[in-house]
Amino acid sequence: MSGRGGKARGPGIRSMDALRWLSRVEVAGIEPLGHALGFGWRATYSHVERLAKAGLLERVHDREGSVVAISREGRRAVGADSGGVRVAATRGSGLRHARAVSWVTALLTLRGRDGPAFRRLSHDKLTSERIAGDGIARMVKRRAGAAGYAPELFSGHSLRSGFATTAARAGVAEHRIMRQGRWTTSQAMRGYIQEGELFVDNPSAKLGL
């Protein structure tokens, strides 16, 4: 909306378009937000300022620049799920992860790639079909073999085991690992950690057996 002389008074249609896009990722770098919507840098900062003044988003800073996070009021304004942004997503490694995710989402938006992000190849051509679980398993086995490991010890689930095991060994709280990996029970999540630890923390290996 505009007042006299064209001075902005609050979020307009395009500002709300930016907020809807932001609701998909929760936290985003300002640059990918602008790229996804086709804004120049001046327009991007203008929309961000309007949304921030209306309490619909918050700006967060670190050494790599500025990011924006949608607020609880912002989610309500665009009809998204209720709740605010997780604090962990706006700090340290969470902030770096959020920035990277927002760049990927922006690129997918620009390419108009609705639907699955990971798609099946057919005769070296990208299809619109989601890649199947066995396709992921084959890729993991190929890469494991190329790295000198026994392919039969790996599967598509090795990616989840690797994530859960590495996070647990780094001291990440169980509830945070569960939320990131979308496990509904700690027992299921611990199963992945145990599977991963089978090879990286085997007591027999420590005894030289």
Residue frames relative to the residue before (quaternion, step in Angstrom):
aa qw qx qy qz dx dy dz
M 1.0000 0.0000 0.0000 0.0000 0.00 0.00 0.00
S 0.1789 -0.7947 0.5743 0.0815 3.56 -1.12 0.65
G 0.3288 -0.7126 0.5838 0.2080 3.54 -1.23 0.56
R 0.7688 -0.3015 0.2392 0.5107 3.56 -1.16 -0.50
G 0.8025 0.2459 -0.2079 0.5023 3.53 -1.07 0.80
G 0.5795 -0.6249 0.3660 0.3739 3.58 1.24 0.27
K 0.4131 0.7167 -0.4749 0.3003 3.60 1.24 0.19
A 0.4642 -0.7038 0.4649 0.2703 3.58 -0.80 1.01
R 0.2122 -0.7831 0.5751 0.1048 3.57 -0.97 0.91
G 0.8000 -0.1220 0.1122 0.5767 3.57 1.09 -0.55
P 0.7349 -0.4142 0.2836 0.4560 3.58 -1.29 0.02
G 0.2165 -0.7666 0.5934 0.1159 3.54 -0.99 0.91
I 0.7931 -0.3010 0.2164 0.4833 3.56 -1.28 -0.29
R 0.7021 0.4628 -0.2819 0.4619 3.59 0.84 -0.95
S 0.5998 0.5441 -0.3614 0.4622 3.59 1.10 -0.62
M 0.6762 0.4805 -0.2936 0.4750 3.57 0.97 -0.83
D 0.5689 0.5598 -0.3814 0.4663 3.59 1.17 -0.51
A 0.6486 0.5111 -0.3084 0.4722 3.56 1.01 -0.87
L 0.6528 0.5150 -0.3141 0.4582 3.59 1.00 -0.81
R 0.6308 0.5192 -0.3394 0.4662 3.61 1.01 -0.73
W 0.6384 0.5084 -0.3289 0.4752 3.58 0.98 -0.80
L 0.6598 0.5186 -0.3059 0.4496 3.57 0.95 -0.90
S 0.6085 0.5720 -0.3608 0.4151 3.60 1.06 -0.66
R 0.6022 0.5725 -0.3561 0.4275 3.60 1.19 -0.44
V 0.7909 0.2929 -0.1406 0.5185 3.58 1.05 -0.75
E 0.3841 -0.7535 0.4319 0.3132 3.58 1.35 -0.33
V 0.7978 0.0227 0.0242 0.6020 3.59 0.82 -0.99
A 0.0773 0.8159 -0.5659 0.0900 3.60 -0.82 0.93
G 0.5191 -0.5799 0.5176 0.3554 3.51 -1.24 0.48
I 0.5703 -0.6071 0.4187 0.3617 3.57 -1.06 0.67
E 0.6395 0.5474 -0.3323 0.4254 3.60 1.00 -0.80
P 0.6919 0.4479 -0.3077 0.4754 3.66 0.77 -0.87
L 0.5814 0.5650 -0.3761 0.4486 3.59 1.11 -0.61
G 0.6824 0.4841 -0.2848 0.4679 3.58 0.89 -0.91
H 0.6465 0.5230 -0.3205 0.4536 3.57 0.98 -0.85
A 0.6542 0.5364 -0.3169 0.4288 3.58 0.91 -0.91
L 0.7547 0.3780 -0.1996 0.4977 3.57 1.01 -0.80
G 0.4807 -0.6878 0.4272 0.3367 3.60 1.27 -0.10
F 0.4151 0.7004 -0.4787 0.3287 3.59 1.15 0.59
G 0.4319 -0.6093 0.5817 0.3222 3.55 -1.27 0.41
W 0.6845 -0.5100 0.3048 0.4224 3.58 -1.20 0.30
R 0.6214 0.5340 -0.3520 0.4526 3.60 1.03 -0.66
A 0.6726 0.4880 -0.2950 0.4717 3.57 0.91 -0.93
T 0.6188 0.5560 -0.3472 0.4329 3.58 1.01 -0.82
Y 0.7046 0.4551 -0.2703 0.4727 3.57 0.80 -1.01
S 0.5996 0.5576 -0.3532 0.4526 3.58 1.12 -0.61
H 0.6748 0.4783 -0.2893 0.4818 3.59 0.91 -0.92
V 0.6351 0.5289 -0.3279 0.4577 3.58 0.99 -0.82
E 0.6548 0.5179 -0.3130 0.4529 3.57 0.95 -0.87
R 0.6528 0.5129 -0.3171 0.4585 3.59 0.94 -0.86
L 0.6841 0.4853 -0.2871 0.4626 3.56 0.91 -0.94
A 0.6419 0.5227 -0.3219 0.4595 3.57 1.05 -0.76
K 0.6582 0.5078 -0.3096 0.4616 3.59 0.96 -0.86
A 0.6767 0.4677 -0.2851 0.4920 3.58 1.15 -0.60
G 0.4986 -0.6829 0.4104 0.3414 3.60 1.28 -0.02
L 0.4853 0.6941 -0.4111 0.3372 3.58 1.26 0.34
L 0.7800 0.0648 -0.0834 0.6168 3.57 1.27 -0.21
E 0.2719 -0.7334 0.5985 0.1732 3.53 -1.35 0.30
R 0.3289 -0.7279 0.5642 0.2089 3.55 -1.15 0.62
V 0.1041 -0.7713 0.6273 0.0277 3.53 -1.04 0.90
H 0.1681 -0.8016 0.5692 0.0723 3.57 -1.03 0.77
D 0.0656 0.7373 -0.6720 -0.0202 3.50 -1.29 0.51
R 0.7594 -0.3979 0.2414 0.4547 3.59 -1.25 -0.06
E 0.6800 0.4901 -0.2908 0.4615 3.59 1.20 -0.44
G 0.7343 -0.4092 0.2301 0.4903 3.59 1.24 0.11
S 0.6665 -0.5128 0.3848 0.3805 3.52 -1.33 -0.31
V 0.0577 -0.7523 0.6538 0.0566 3.52 -1.19 0.64
V 0.2780 -0.7405 0.5836 0.1842 3.57 -1.26 0.34
A 0.1413 -0.7756 0.6125 0.0569 3.55 -1.11 0.77
I 0.4275 -0.6987 0.5079 0.2666 3.57 -0.84 0.94
S 0.3651 -0.7402 0.5267 0.2035 3.58 -0.96 0.85
R 0.6917 -0.4393 0.3575 0.4481 3.55 -1.33 0.09
E 0.6520 0.5080 -0.3046 0.4734 3.58 1.03 -0.83
G 0.6258 0.5468 -0.3280 0.4493 3.56 1.10 -0.74
R 0.6477 0.5137 -0.3151 0.4661 3.57 0.99 -0.84
R 0.6363 0.5166 -0.3258 0.4712 3.55 1.04 -0.76
A 0.6536 0.5561 -0.3142 0.4059 3.57 0.96 -0.89
V 0.7638 0.3258 -0.1891 0.5240 3.60 1.08 -0.66
G 0.5369 -0.6654 0.3867 0.3458 3.59 1.25 0.26
A 0.3852 0.7134 -0.4984 0.3070 3.60 1.14 0.58
D 0.7123 -0.4137 0.3259 0.4639 3.56 -1.31 0.10
S 0.5181 -0.6522 0.4534 0.3172 3.56 -1.04 0.74
G 0.5917 0.5755 -0.4319 0.3635 3.54 -1.27 0.37
G 0.4417 -0.6982 0.5022 0.2551 3.52 -1.16 0.61
V 0.6607 -0.4833 0.3921 0.4197 3.53 -1.35 -0.01
R 0.5246 -0.6262 0.4727 0.3305 3.57 -1.00 0.77
V 0.5368 -0.6446 0.4404 0.3200 3.57 -0.90 0.94
A 0.6351 0.5592 -0.3345 0.4148 3.59 0.96 -0.85
A 0.6344 0.5549 -0.3345 0.4215 3.60 1.13 -0.57
T 0.7322 0.3890 -0.2320 0.5087 3.59 1.22 -0.28
R 0.6839 0.4305 -0.2913 0.5120 3.58 1.20 0.47
G 0.8859 0.0598 -0.0284 0.4592 3.53 -1.20 0.66
S 0.8435 -0.0611 0.0767 0.5282 3.55 -0.84 -1.05
G 0.5867 0.5753 -0.3706 0.4329 3.59 1.13 -0.56
L 0.6521 0.5085 -0.3068 0.4712 3.56 1.05 -0.78
R 0.6411 0.5090 -0.3226 0.4752 3.59 0.99 -0.78
H 0.6389 0.5188 -0.3209 0.4687 3.58 1.01 -0.83
A 0.6590 0.5158 -0.3093 0.4516 3.58 0.91 -0.92
R 0.6444 0.5196 -0.3266 0.4562 3.56 0.97 -0.81
A 0.6605 0.5059 -0.3086 0.4610 3.59 0.94 -0.87
V 0.6455 0.5205 -0.3157 0.4612 3.58 0.96 -0.90
S 0.6625 0.5138 -0.3176 0.4429 3.59 0.94 -0.84
W 0.6187 0.5254 -0.3538 0.4648 3.61 1.08 -0.60
V 0.6464 0.5092 -0.3196 0.4699 3.58 0.96 -0.87
T 0.6651 0.5030 -0.3027 0.4615 3.58 0.91 -0.91
A 0.6346 0.5278 -0.3300 0.4580 3.57 1.03 -0.76
L 0.6593 0.5037 -0.3108 0.4637 3.58 0.94 -0.85
L 0.6462 0.5038 -0.3189 0.4763 3.57 1.01 -0.80
T 0.6247 0.5338 -0.3339 0.4618 3.58 1.06 -0.72
L 0.6687 0.5079 -0.2980 0.4540 3.57 0.91 -0.94
R 0.6995 0.4612 -0.2691 0.4749 3.57 1.01 -0.74
G 0.4120 -0.7309 0.4580 0.2936 3.55 1.28 -0.11
R 0.3799 0.7517 -0.4614 0.2788 3.57 1.15 0.59
D 0.0423 -0.7909 0.6099 -0.0279 3.54 0.15 1.29
G 0.6995 0.4388 -0.3298 0.4576 3.54 -1.09 0.65
P 0.8068 -0.2872 0.1815 0.4834 3.60 -1.19 -0.38
A 0.4380 -0.6974 0.5056 0.2573 3.55 -1.04 0.81
F 0.7436 0.3184 -0.1863 0.5577 3.58 1.10 -0.69
R 0.0218 -0.8499 0.5226 -0.0636 3.55 -0.35 1.28
R 0.5750 -0.6230 0.4319 0.3078 3.51 -1.28 0.59
L 0.3243 -0.7145 0.5874 0.1982 3.52 -1.17 0.72
S 0.0258 -0.7723 0.6345 0.0167 3.57 -1.08 0.74
H 0.8226 -0.1001 0.0061 0.5596 3.56 -0.51 1.25
D 0.6867 -0.5180 0.2481 0.4456 3.54 0.96 1.07
K 0.6178 0.5029 -0.3664 0.4807 3.59 1.19 0.43
L 0.4632 -0.6891 0.4900 0.2656 3.55 -1.00 0.90
T 0.2061 -0.7796 0.5820 0.1051 3.58 -0.88 0.98
S 0.5628 -0.5879 0.4506 0.3669 3.58 -1.30 -0.02
E 0.5452 0.6399 -0.3810 0.3848 3.59 1.31 -0.01
R 0.5271 -0.6274 0.4802 0.3130 3.54 -1.10 0.78
I 0.4879 -0.6515 0.4884 0.3146 3.58 -0.99 0.79
A 0.4238 -0.7265 0.4878 0.2337 3.58 -0.90 0.95
G 0.6662 -0.5251 0.3584 0.3898 3.54 -1.25 0.47
D 0.6620 0.4994 -0.3240 0.4554 3.59 0.98 -0.76
G 0.5913 0.5599 -0.3665 0.4502 3.58 1.17 -0.49
I 0.6350 0.5076 -0.3178 0.4879 3.56 1.04 -0.79
A 0.6393 0.5327 -0.3262 0.4484 3.58 0.96 -0.87
R 0.6524 0.5141 -0.3233 0.4534 3.60 0.94 -0.85
M 0.6495 0.5124 -0.3222 0.4603 3.58 0.97 -0.80
V 0.6440 0.5179 -0.3230 0.4612 3.59 0.96 -0.86
K 0.6628 0.5078 -0.3036 0.4589 3.59 0.93 -0.89
R 0.6400 0.5237 -0.3274 0.4570 3.59 1.00 -0.83
R 0.6920 0.4713 -0.2859 0.4662 3.58 0.89 -0.96
A 0.6231 0.5296 -0.3436 0.4618 3.60 1.05 -0.70
G 0.6525 0.5091 -0.3089 0.4686 3.57 0.98 -0.86
A 0.6559 0.5153 -0.3112 0.4554 3.58 0.97 -0.84
A 0.6834 0.4679 -0.2761 0.4876 3.58 1.20 -0.59
G 0.6116 -0.6003 0.3356 0.3912 3.58 1.28 0.06
Y 0.5568 0.5895 -0.4013 0.4259 3.58 1.26 0.28
A 0.5727 -0.5756 0.4521 0.3691 3.56 -1.28 0.37
P 0.4194 -0.7495 0.4488 0.2468 3.64 -0.40 1.16
E 0.6362 0.5655 -0.3430 0.3971 3.59 1.04 -0.74
L 0.6207 0.5460 -0.3455 0.4441 3.61 1.23 -0.27
F 0.7187 0.4330 -0.2232 0.4962 3.58 1.28 -0.21
S 0.0050 -0.7673 0.6413 -0.0039 3.53 -1.30 0.52
G 0.7252 -0.3893 0.3060 0.4785 3.56 -1.25 -0.15
H 0.6382 0.5381 -0.3208 0.4475 3.59 1.10 -0.69
S 0.4984 0.6560 -0.4309 0.3682 3.59 1.22 -0.28
L 0.5970 0.5669 -0.3636 0.4358 3.59 1.13 -0.61
R 0.6802 0.4686 -0.2821 0.4881 3.58 0.97 -0.86
S 0.6321 0.5224 -0.3324 0.4660 3.57 1.02 -0.77
G 0.6494 0.5255 -0.3154 0.4501 3.55 0.97 -0.86
F 0.6521 0.5089 -0.3139 0.4662 3.56 0.96 -0.86
A 0.7017 0.4789 -0.2810 0.4464 3.59 0.75 -1.07
T 0.6700 0.5071 -0.2988 0.4525 3.57 0.94 -0.90
T 0.6688 0.4962 -0.3016 0.4642 3.57 0.90 -0.92
A 0.6560 0.5087 -0.3128 0.4615 3.59 0.97 -0.84
A 0.6593 0.5111 -0.3065 0.4583 3.58 0.96 -0.89
R 0.6714 0.4960 -0.2964 0.4641 3.59 0.94 -0.86
A 0.6607 0.4872 -0.2969 0.4878 3.58 1.23 -0.51
G 0.5631 -0.6493 0.3617 0.3613 3.57 1.30 0.04
V 0.3601 0.7338 -0.4996 0.2868 3.58 1.22 0.38
A 0.5299 -0.6503 0.4446 0.3142 3.58 -0.93 0.91
E 0.6053 -0.6066 0.3810 0.3471 3.56 -1.04 0.83
H 0.6700 0.5127 -0.3259 0.4267 3.60 0.88 -0.87
R 0.6324 0.5151 -0.3362 0.4709 3.59 1.14 -0.56
I 0.6272 0.5158 -0.3349 0.4780 3.60 1.04 -0.74
M 0.6489 0.5256 -0.3141 0.4517 3.58 0.95 -0.88
R 0.6697 0.5037 -0.3085 0.4502 3.58 0.92 -0.89
Q 0.6747 0.4929 -0.2973 0.4620 3.57 0.93 -0.88
G 0.7561 0.3772 -0.1996 0.4962 3.58 0.97 -0.88
R 0.3872 -0.7596 0.4386 0.2839 3.57 1.36 -0.03
W 0.3051 0.7080 -0.5609 0.3017 3.53 0.94 0.95
T 0.3498 -0.7609 0.5109 0.1941 3.60 -0.95 0.82
T 0.7754 0.1983 -0.1386 0.5833 3.59 1.20 -0.36
S 0.5479 -0.6159 0.4514 0.3416 3.55 -1.13 0.66
Q 0.5859 0.5839 -0.3702 0.4228 3.61 1.12 -0.62
A 0.6646 0.4893 -0.3063 0.4744 3.59 0.93 -0.87
M 0.6585 0.5109 -0.3119 0.4562 3.56 0.95 -0.86
R 0.6593 0.5124 -0.3115 0.4536 3.60 0.95 -0.85
G 0.5715 0.5899 -0.3768 0.4282 3.57 1.15 -0.56
Y 0.6606 0.4916 -0.3026 0.4800 3.57 1.03 -0.77
I 0.6312 0.5181 -0.3341 0.4707 3.57 1.04 -0.73
Q 0.6591 0.5071 -0.3139 0.4581 3.59 0.90 -0.89
E 0.6381 0.5290 -0.3307 0.4511 3.56 1.00 -0.81
G 0.6785 0.4874 -0.2916 0.4659 3.53 0.97 -0.82
E 0.6721 0.5113 -0.2967 0.4459 3.57 0.98 -0.87
L 0.4746 0.6986 -0.4268 0.3232 3.58 1.25 -0.39
F 0.7839 0.3197 -0.1544 0.5093 3.56 1.06 -0.80
V 0.7274 0.4335 -0.2606 0.4638 3.62 1.05 -0.65
D 0.7970 0.2000 -0.1126 0.5587 3.62 1.14 -0.42
N 0.2011 0.8157 -0.5131 0.1761 3.54 0.99 0.90
P 0.4444 -0.7194 0.4582 0.2738 3.65 -0.65 1.06
S 0.5978 0.5644 -0.3703 0.4324 3.61 1.06 -0.62
A 0.6371 0.5287 -0.3285 0.4546 3.57 1.04 -0.80
K 0.6577 0.5167 -0.3114 0.4511 3.59 1.02 -0.78
L 0.6789 0.4636 -0.2778 0.4970 3.58 1.24 -0.52
G 0.5028 -0.6766 0.4038 0.3554 3.55 1.31 -0.03
L 0.4659 0.6882 -0.4403 0.3397 3.56 1.22 0.44
